[in-house]
Amino acid sequence: MVPAIFLDIISFIAVGVLFFISRNIFDKMVVGFIKHFIIFWISVKVVEILTATSLIGRTILLISSVYFLFWLFNFHKKKELQKYIKNTILARKLLSYYLKLVVVLTLITIICTVFGFMNLALYTSSFIVKITLLVVFLYLWNPLLKRFFLLMMDENYFKSRKFIYDHKEAILKTIFKIINVLAYGVFIYSFLTIISFIKPFTNWFNSIVNNDISIGSLTFSLWSIILFVIIIVFSTFLSKVIQIFLQDEVLVKANLGRGFPETISMLVKYLIVGVGYFVAISSLGFEMSQLTIIFGALSVGIGFGLQNIFNNLVSGLILIFSRPIRIDDTIEINNMIGRVNSIGIRSSNVRTFDGAEVIIPNGNLISNEVINWTLSDQRKRIEVMIGVAYGSDIQQVSDLLKTILQENKQVIEAPEPLVLFDEFGDSSLNFKLLFWTDNFGDWMRVKSDVLFEINDVFAKENIEIPFPQRDIHMRP
């Protein structure tokens, strides 16, 4: 058993350290609250050491209680501490309940001290110290921990990790949620311990969650249901974290082909989810024979009503392993062109160049004709039609067009750019330009640059680009 005086010393040192740190972080009102509480706490400990029934002990406790009560009234009136509790409504309610409870207990302490009920006065004052210590650590360690993680994320080591840098907001949001849940868990557990209700509560909780529930031949408990939900949530969360970590931090350094990191990380994700679901179902008390019956019934349902879903699932596996389509590929299906954002087990996400996100069932990608513009490389041939006026020097025009294509850095040398004299048009001599770019995403900009250059060169060389003309004869 740890001596009480040792626990008091550790608690006092912890609060002192917290007070020293919070001086430069929190508002003066919060620092003042800690300072006045420490004064009250020291006075209570002094009274406990002295003889409680002595005049000095009663006087110290009475003066400190009146002083603390007066300060609490001002503090509760201003309610400035509430501006630090911005996370949830529950936190604001707990703060309000705490202030009211402490005011009532301090009044009881003063009354008991005046009338000589010192045992009760010491009990209520000690309860005030314990519950205030709990609130101080709950509401001040919480923002301190959050500030610590914010500063840690700004360190060079974490900034250099792509996985952390790209998902900084999501990581911090998750950490803050965990801190909040742990803070409230510690608060509830400590509060029950302070009021000596932890054992009755634990016994009552165990009797509820471990009570068997029977449905036919299946027997399970509320705890197994809670465990089922926890395993499902944890395995899903863990699979997403590992998928992103493998894809952005590990596999990207392995010099794999395009799309391989996404494929491997996706398989690992579904493997973790599958194992998690299997363990979760087993936690409910299902035996293998019962699972066989369930999967048999499910297969019958797949054969009748779930054919499309099953088809999409199988098609998703085909896309993952055979890889006719990969993430970041530019595909054309049903006269729609877009870039593949993700390939799921049931459907794939394609973002069109207009900005729309189209969800395509995997079965359509397997059974329908799909044009993949970037399966083996990013090359695309660009075709430009240009006409010059009759009487122009076609050799000069051809040489100028070849020079323009050769000087453009976005036009690749192999395959060789071609300038072809296409036809004698109605009002122009038509040329066809065929050239390639090795960046499919920029082909429209490359074409635009070539057209700009042609217009500028023709203007300098006085080469006319004609437009259709018609002679109209008016009959009187």
C-alpha positions in Angstrom: 0.0 0.0 0.0 1.5 3.4 -1.1 1.6 5.9 1.8 -0.9 8.7 1.5 1.8 11.3 2.2 3.8 10.0 -0.7 0.8 10.3 -3.1 0.3 13.9 -1.8 3.9 14.8 -2.5 3.7 13.3 -6.0 0.4 15.1 -6.7 1.8 18.4 -5.4 4.9 18.2 -7.6 2.8 17.3 -10.6 0.5 20.3 -10.1 3.5 22.5 -9.5 5.1 21.5 -12.8 1.7 22.0 -14.5 1.4 25.5 -12.9 4.9 26.4 -14.1 4.2 25.2 -17.7 0.7 26.8 -17.9 2.0 30.2 -16.8 3.2 30.9 -20.4 0.3 29.1 -22.2 -3.0 29.8 -20.5 -4.8 33.0 -19.6 -4.2 34.6 -16.2 -7.6 33.5 -15.1 -6.6 29.9 -15.4 -3.3 30.4 -13.8 -5.0 32.2 -11.0 -7.4 29.3 -10.5 -4.4 26.9 -10.0 -2.6 29.3 -7.7 -5.6 29.8 -5.4 -6.4 26.1 -5.4 -2.8 25.3 -4.4 -3.1 27.8 -1.5 -6.3 26.0 -0.4 -4.7 22.6 -0.8 -1.7 23.5 1.3 -4.0 24.8 4.1 -6.0 21.5 4.1 -2.8 19.4 4.4 -1.6 21.6 7.2 -4.8 21.1 9.1 -4.6 17.4 8.5 -1.1 17.4 10.0 -2.1 19.6 13.0 -4.7 18.5 15.4 -8.0 19.0 13.6 -9.8 20.1 16.8 -7.2 22.6 17.7 -8.0 26.3 17.4 -5.2 26.9 15.0 -6.3 24.1 12.7 -10.0 25.3 12.8 -8.9 28.9 12.1 -6.6 28.0 9.2 -9.3 25.8 7.6 -12.0 28.5 8.1 -9.9 31.3 6.7 -8.8 29.3 3.7 -12.3 28.0 3.0 -13.8 31.5 3.1 -11.0 32.8 0.9 -11.5 30.0 -1.6 -15.3 30.4 -1.6 -15.0 34.1 -2.2 -12.7 33.5 -5.1 -14.9 30.8 -6.5 -17.9 33.1 -6.6 -16.0 35.6 -8.7 -14.6 32.9 -10.9 -18.1 31.3 -11.4 -19.5 34.7 -12.2 -17.0 35.5 -14.9 -17.0 32.0 -16.3 -13.8 32.8 -18.3 -12.6 29.2 -18.0 -15.3 28.0 -20.3 -13.6 29.6 -23.3 -10.9 26.9 -23.0 -13.5 24.1 -23.2 -14.4 24.3 -26.9 -14.4 20.6 -27.9 -17.8 19.4 -26.7 -21.0 20.5 -24.9 -20.4 17.8 -22.4 -17.1 19.4 -21.3 -18.9 22.8 -20.6 -21.6 21.0 -18.6 -19.0 19.1 -16.5 -17.3 22.4 -15.8 -20.5 24.0 -14.7 -21.5 21.1 -12.5 -18.0 21.1 -10.9 -18.1 24.8 -10.0 -21.6 24.4 -8.4 -20.5 21.3 -6.5 -17.3 22.9 -5.2 -19.2 26.0 -4.0 -21.7 23.8 -2.1 -19.0 21.7 -0.5 -17.0 24.8 0.5 -20.1 26.2 2.2 -20.5 22.9 4.0 -16.9 23.0 5.1 -17.3 26.5 6.5 -20.4 25.6 8.4 -19.0 22.4 9.8 -15.8 24.3 10.9 -17.8 27.0 12.6 -19.9 24.5 14.5 -17.1 22.2 15.3 -17.8 19.2 13.1 -14.2 18.9 12.1 -14.2 15.4 10.8 -16.9 16.2 8.3 -15.2 19.5 7.4 -11.9 17.7 6.7 -13.7 15.1 4.6 -15.5 17.7 2.5 -12.3 19.8 2.1 -10.3 16.7 1.1 -13.1 15.8 -1.4 -12.8 19.3 -2.9 -9.0 18.8 -3.3 -9.4 15.4 -5.0 -12.1 16.5 -7.4 -10.3 19.7 -8.2 -7.1 17.8 -8.9 -9.1 15.6 -11.2 -10.6 18.6 -13.1 -7.2 20.4 -13.3 -5.5 17.4 -14.9 -8.5 16.8 -17.2 -8.9 20.3 -18.5 -5.3 21.5 -18.4 -3.3 18.4 -19.4 -5.7 17.9 -22.3 -4.7 21.1 -24.2 -1.1 20.7 -23.1 -1.0 17.2 -24.7 -2.6 18.6 -27.9 -0.1 21.4 -28.0 2.7 18.9 -27.5 1.6 16.9 -30.5 1.1 20.0 -32.6 4.7 21.1 -31.9 6.0 17.5 -32.5 4.4 17.5 -36.0 6.4 20.7 -36.8 9.7 18.9 -36.2 11.9 18.3 -39.2 11.8 14.5 -38.8 8.0 14.4 -39.1 7.9 17.0 -41.8 10.3 14.8 -43.9 8.0 11.7 -43.6 5.6 11.9 -46.6 3.0 9.7 -44.8 2.8 12.1 -41.9 3.1 15.3 -43.9 0.3 14.4 -46.4 -2.1 13.3 -43.6 -1.1 15.7 -40.9 -4.6 17.0 -40.3 -6.2 13.5 -40.2 -3.5 12.2 -37.8 -3.9 15.2 -35.4 -7.7 14.8 -35.5 -7.4 11.2 -34.6 -4.9 11.8 -31.8 -7.1 14.6 -30.4 -10.1 12.2 -30.4 -8.1 9.6 -28.6 -6.9 12.2 -26.0 -10.5 13.3 -25.4 -11.8 9.7 -25.0 -8.9 8.8 -22.6 -9.4 12.0 -20.6 -13.1 11.3 -20.0 -12.3 7.7 -19.3 -9.8 8.7 -16.6 -12.2 11.3 -15.2 -15.1 8.7 -14.8 -12.8 6.1 -13.3 -11.1 8.6 -10.9 -14.4 10.1 -9.9 -15.9 6.7 -9.1 -12.7 5.9 -7.1 -13.0 9.2 -5.1 -16.6 8.5 -4.1 -15.7 4.8 -3.3 -18.1 3.5 -5.9 -15.6 1.8 -8.3 -16.1 -1.7 -6.9 -20.0 -1.6 -6.9 -19.9 -0.1 -10.4 -17.4 -2.7 -11.7 -19.5 -5.6 -10.2 -22.7 -4.1 -11.7 -21.1 -3.6 -15.1 -19.7 -7.1 -15.2 -23.0 -8.6 -14.3 -24.6 -6.7 -17.2 -22.0 -7.4 -19.9 -21.4 -11.0 -19.0 -25.0 -12.0 -18.8 -25.6 -14.7 -21.4 -28.2 -14.1 -24.1 -29.6 -17.2 -25.9 -31.2 -17.2 -29.3 -31.9 -20.7 -30.4 -28.7 -22.7 -30.1 -26.6 -19.5 -30.2 -25.4 -18.1 -26.9 -23.6 -14.8 -26.5 -23.3 -11.9 -24.1 -23.4 -8.1 -24.3 -19.6 -8.1 -23.8 -19.2 -10.2 -27.0 -21.2 -7.7 -28.9 -19.1 -4.8 -27.6 -16.0 -6.8 -28.4 -17.4 -7.5 -31.9 -17.9 -3.8 -32.6 -14.5 -2.9 -31.2 -12.7 -5.4 -33.3 -14.6 -4.3 -36.5 -13.8 -0.6 -35.8 -10.2 -1.2 -34.9 -9.5 -3.6 -37.8 -11.0 -1.1 -40.3 -9.1 1.8 -38.8 -5.8 -0.2 -38.7 -6.3 -1.4 -42.3 -6.7 2.2 -43.6 -3.6 3.4 -41.7 -1.4 0.5 -42.9 -2.7 0.9 -46.4 -1.7 4.6 -46.5 1.6 3.9 -44.7 2.6 1.2 -47.1 1.5 3.1 -50.2 3.1 6.5 -49.3 6.1 5.5 -47.1 7.3 2.0 -47.7 6.4 0.7 -51.2 7.0 4.0 -52.9 10.7 3.6 -52.1 10.9 0.1 -53.6 10.9 1.3 -57.2 7.9 -0.8 -58.2 6.0 -0.2 -61.3 3.2 2.3 -61.5 0.1 1.0 -59.7 1.9 -1.8 -57.8 2.1 0.1 -54.5 -1.6 0.8 -54.6 -2.4 -2.8 -55.5 -0.2 -4.3 -52.8 -1.4 -1.9 -50.1 -5.1 -2.6 -51.1 -4.5 -6.4 -50.8 -3.0 -5.9 -47.4 -6.0 -3.7 -46.4 -8.5 -6.3 -47.4 -6.5 -9.0 -45.7 -6.5 -7.2 -42.4 -10.2 -6.4 -42.7 -11.0 -10.0 -43.6 -9.0 -11.3 -40.6 -10.7 -8.7 -38.4 -14.2 -9.7 -39.5 -13.4 -13.4 -39.0 -12.1 -12.7 -35.4 -15.0 -10.4 -34.7 -17.5 -13.1 -35.8 -15.7 -15.7 -33.8 -15.9 -13.5 -30.7 -19.7 -13.7 -30.9 -19.4 -17.5 -30.3 -20.0 -18.8 -33.8 -18.5 -22.1 -34.5 -17.0 -23.2 -37.8 -20.0 -25.4 -38.5 -22.4 -22.5 -38.0 -20.2 -20.3 -40.2 -20.3 -22.9 -42.9 -24.1 -22.9 -42.8 -24.1 -19.1 -43.0 -21.7 -19.0 -45.9 -23.7 -21.7 -47.7 -26.9 -19.7 -47.4 -25.0 -16.6 -48.5 -23.7 -18.5 -51.6 -27.4 -19.3 -52.5 -28.3 -15.7 -52.1 -25.3 -14.7 -54.4 -26.6 -17.2 -57.0 -30.0 -15.5 -57.1 -30.2 -12.0 -55.9 -26.6 -10.9 -55.5 -25.3 -11.8 -59.0 -24.3 -8.2 -59.9 -22.6 -7.6 -56.5 -20.7 -10.9 -56.8 -19.8 -10.1 -60.4 -18.4 -6.7 -59.3 -16.4 -8.3 -56.5 -14.8 -10.9 -58.8 -14.1 -8.2 -61.4 -12.4 -6.1 -58.7 -10.1 -9.0 -58.0 -9.4 -9.4 -61.7 -8.5 -5.7 -62.0 -6.2 -5.9 -58.9 -4.3 -8.9 -60.1 -4.3 -8.7 -63.9 -4.0 -4.8 -63.8 -5.5 -3.9 -67.2 -6.3 -0.6 -65.5 -4.2 1.1 -62.9 -4.5 4.1 -60.6 -3.7 7.4 -62.5 -4.5 5.7 -65.9 -6.5 7.8 -68.3 -9.3 5.7 -69.7 -12.2 6.2 -72.1 -15.5 4.2 -71.6 -18.9 5.0 -73.0 -17.6 8.2 -74.6 -16.3 9.4 -71.2 -12.7 10.2 -70.6 -11.2 10.5 -67.1 -8.4 9.6 -64.8 -8.7 6.6 -62.5 -8.6 7.8 -58.8 -9.1 4.5 -57.1 -9.8 0.8 -57.7 -12.0 -0.8 -55.1 -13.1 -4.3 -54.5 -16.6 -3.5 -55.9 -16.3 -0.3 -57.9 -13.7 2.2 -59.2 -13.6 5.9 -59.0 -12.9 7.9 -62.3 -12.6 11.6 -62.3 -13.4 13.2 -65.6 -11.5 16.2 -67.0 -14.6 18.3 -66.3 -14.2 17.6 -62.5 -17.0 15.0 -62.1 -16.3 11.9 -60.1 -17.9 8.8 -61.7 -18.4 5.6 -59.8 -18.1 2.7 -62.2 -18.9 -0.9 -61.2 -15.9 -3.1 -61.8 -18.1 -5.5 -63.9 -18.4 -2.7 -66.5 -14.7 -2.3 -66.7 -14.2 -6.0 -67.4 -17.1 -6.8 -69.7 -17.2 -3.5 -71.7 -14.7 -2.1 -74.1 -12.4 0.2 -72.3 -9.7 2.4 -74.0 -6.7 2.9 -71.8 -4.7 5.8 -73.1 -1.8 5.4 -70.6 -1.5 1.6 -70.0 2.1 1.2 -71.4 3.2 4.8 -71.7 2.0 8.4 -71.6 2.4 9.1 -75.3 -0.3 10.6 -77.5 -0.3 11.6 -81.1 -1.6 15.1 -81.9 -3.1 16.1 -85.2 -3.2 19.7 -86.4 -4.8 20.9 -89.7 -3.6 24.2 -91.2 -4.4 25.9 -94.5 -2.5 28.6 -96.4 -3.6 30.8 -99.3 -3.2 29.7 -102.9 0.0 31.1 -104.3 2.0 30.6 -101.1 5.4 28.9 -101.3 4.4 25.4 -100.0 8.1 24.4 -99.5 8.6 27.4 -97.3 5.5 26.7 -95.4 6.6 23.1 -94.9 10.0 24.1 -93.7 8.5 26.6 -91.2 6.1 24.1 -89.8 8.9 21.5 -89.4 11.1 24.1 -87.6 8.2 24.9 -85.2 7.8 21.3 -84.3 11.5 20.6 -83.9 12.0 23.6 -81.6 9.0 22.8 -79.3 10.5 20.9 -76.3 7.2 19.2 -75.6 7.2 17.5 -79.0 9.3 14.3 -78.9 11.7 13.4 -81.7 10.7 9.7 -82.0 8.3 9.1 -83.6 9.4 11.8 -86.0 7.1 14.8 -86.4 5.5 14.8 -89.9 4.3 17.7 -92.0 2.1 16.5 -94.8 0.7 18.4 -97.8 -2.8 17.0 -97.4 -5.0 18.4 -100.2 -6.1 21.3 -102.4 -9.0 22.8 -100.6 -11.8 25.1 -101.8 -10.0 28.2 -100.7 -6.7 27.0 -99.2 -3.7 24.6 -99.5 -4.2 22.3 -96.6 -1.3 20.8 -94.5 -1.6 18.1 -91.8 0.8 18.1 -88.8 1.3 14.8 -87.0 3.5 14.9 -83.9 3.8 13.1 -80.5 4.1 14.2 -76.9 5.2 11.9 -74.0 2.8 13.5 -71.4 -0.8 12.6 -72.1 -2.1 15.1 -69.5 -0.5 18.1 -71.4 -1.4 17.2 -75.0 -4.1 20.0 -75.3 -1.6 22.6 -74.0 1.1 21.3 -76.4 -1.4 21.6 -79.3 -2.3 25.1 -78.2 1.4 26.2 -78.0 2.0 24.9 -81.5 -1.0 26.8 -82.9 0.2 30.0 -81.2 3.7 29.5 -82.7 2.3 28.9 -86.2 0.2 32.0 -86.0 3.1 34.2 -85.0 5.5 32.7 -87.6 3.0 33.1 -90.4 2.4 36.7 -89.4 6.1 37.5 -89.6 6.6 35.7 -92.9 3.4 37.3 -94.4 1.9 33.9 -95.1 -1.9 34.3 -95.3 -4.2 31.9 -93.6 -7.4 32.2 -95.7 -11.0 31.9 -94.8 -13.9 30.7 -97.0 -15.3 33.5 -99.2 -18.4 33.6 -101.4 -19.3 36.0 -104.2 -23.0 37.1 -104.1 -24.6 38.4 -107.3 -27.7 40.5 -106.8 -30.3 40.3 -109.6 -32.3 43.5 -110.1 
